[in-house]
Amino acid sequence: MSKVMLGLLLGAVLGAIDGACAGFYDAVTKDMVLGIVFGSSIKGLLTGVAAGLYARKSRSLGKGIALGLAVGLALSALVAAIPQPDGSHFYLEIMLPGMALGAVVGFATQRYGRPMTA
């Protein structure tokens, strides 16, 4: 499997798991969970594609993890900036798992996956 495809799949799956965990919060209603899972999957997918594309160009494990973490943080910050109906924000609850997802995907795309052949 190519590095980009690995990042795409791993990011989408981990994003879906991250989104599904939102159902454990009291402030999140059952009808919101499906949208959160979908949005988190898209956020993870984009993070995975970015990490996979970078892994095709670079072999630096540290830089790959840092890039995944930064992309996950940036995308999560955009989502966390959207206020809830009551005006509150869930910065830590959204940004910390997004950073972790990015770091894991950045690691996986650097370490595993088939490098691009010429």
Residue, then its C-alpha position, 0 to 999 in steps of 0.5 A: m500500500s502506498k504511503v498516501m493511501l495508508g495515510l488516507l485510510l488510517g486517518a479516516v478510520l482514526g478520525a471516525i473513532d475520534g468522532a464516535c468518542a464524542g458520544f461520551y460527552d454530556a453536551v453532545t446529543k445523539d443526533m449530533v454524533l453522526g455529523i461529528v463522526f463524518g466531520s472527524s473522518i474528513k479531518g483525519l482523511l485530510t491529515g492522512v493525505a498531507a502526511g502521506l504526501y510528505a512521507r513520499k518526499s521525506r524520510s525524516l521520522g521526526k519531521g513526519i510526526a511534526l507535520g502530522l501533528a501540525v496539520g491535525l492541530a490546525l484542522s482541529a483548531l478550525v473545527a473547535a473555533i465553531p461555537q456550539p448552540d449555547g456559545s461554548h467551545f470545546y477546544l481541548e476536547i477537539m484539538l488534543p485528539g486531533m493532534a494525537l491522530g496527526a502524530v500517529v498518522g505522521f508516524a505510520t506514513q513515515r515508518y510503513g507504506r510502500p515508497m514511491t517507485a520511479 
